[in-house]
Amino acid sequence: EEVAVDSSGAVFVVGTTANGASFAKPLTCPTYGMFLLKHSSTAGDEQWSRCVSTPSGTGGEIWAVAVDPADDDYVGGRFYGTLDFGGTQLFDAGWQGFLAKYSGTTGSLVWAKELSTTAVSNGAPVRGLVATSSDVLAVGEFVGTLDLGGKQLVSISNATDVYVARFSTGSGAVQEAKRFGDSSADTGRDITLDGPTAVPFTGAFVGQVDFGKGPLTSQGTSDA
C-alpha cells in the first residue's frame, strides 16, 4: 500500500492481507489484517514485522506510513469492529480512522488512537501522514462530528469535508485541527512539509473550497 524510508535508508512497508501473510519476524499474520515491515538499507533483510489483526466480522485498511527524525514510525488508515495491535485494542461498530506509533528500533507499539465520527459509514480515514520530531500530521476526510480526543470538527453537510490534524509524537494527543470544504464531497489524499511551517496537502473537491486566500471553484465534477 505505502512505503517510507528512515534516516539510515531502512525501508518501511505497510499493507493489507485478506488471505494471511508470512514474514520472518513474526512468522504469520492473521487471515484478515494489516502489516508493517522494516527492511535494512543494505541487503534488504527483514528487521522486524508487526501484524494488526482484524478478526472475522471486522475489517481494516492501512493507507499511510511516515517516519520521524528519530526513525520511529507512524501508520494510519481505517477500521470497523476490533482492531488488535497485539494487546492494545480499538473498537468501533462502524468505519472509523486510526493512527498508531511504533518504535523504529524494536517495532513495539508506542500508542494507538481512534479518529471517531458520528457517521459510522464513512468515519475519518487517515489517508496521508508526515512527521517531525514533535508532531505527526494527518490528512483525510470525514462526515458529521469528528472527535480527535480534545478537539472536534463538524462537516457542513452529509458529504465529506477534509480534515488536517496535528498530533504530539510523544503521546498522540491532538494539538490542532482544521476543516476544509463545502456542502459537496471533498477528500484529503496526502500531506507533506515545506520548511518549518508550511504544510502542503493534496485532495479533491466539488463546488467551492477556501484554504484561506479566497474560494476556489471546481470546473467539473471533481477537481484537484
Summary of the structure (lengths in Angstrom):
residues: 224
radius of gyration: 17.4
end to end distance: 21.5
largest distance: 53.2
contacts: 787
relative contact order: 0.11
helix: 0%
strand: 57%
